[in-house]
Amino acid sequence: MRQGLACDFATYRAAQAALEGCRTALDAMMAPYDVLLTASAAGEAPMGLQSTGDASFCALWTAAYVPALTLPVFTGPQGLPVGAQVIGKRHEDRALFATAQWVWQHLTS
């Protein structure tokens, strides 16, 4: 909170403009592809219910305004899920779901 409150408006607006440039570039990069497949975290899910883990692998996609979902397709050394993150194109959430179903079937069969 302190960092956010300490940010002046000009810096905030510059960051917003930079992010919009990133969104436009990502739209162009993803144009020929259905989805992007990435890791959803640095390893397997954390033990217990105290935490869902580090969300930093998701932050980029949130800032890019693109739909993303995680599929628990692997198992780590502790027997806990390891996810694959499927990233869709901006404004194409339904297409992401359809492609994620295909990815799920092919990674888990």
C-alpha positions, 0 to 999 in steps of 0.5 A: 500500500505504501508503495502504491500511495507513494507513486505520483500520478505522472509515474502511474500514467506512464506505467499505464501507457507502457502496459497498453503498449505491451497489450498491443504487442501481445495481441500482435504476437499471439495473432497466429496462435490459439493459446500460449502454454506456460508454467503457472508457478515455480513448482508444485502447489504449497502444502496445506490451506494457508496459502495458494502460492506465489501468484507472480506467474499470473500477474503479467496476464492480468496486466495484459487483460488476457484470459488465463487458466491453470490446469493441474496436469502434473504431480510434483515430488510431494504428490501435489499438483503442478499446473500448466497455465493456458493463456488466451487472446484478449476478448476471446475467453470462450476460445480459451476454454475450448482450447484448454479442454483440448490441452487438458485431454492431451496432457492428461491422457 
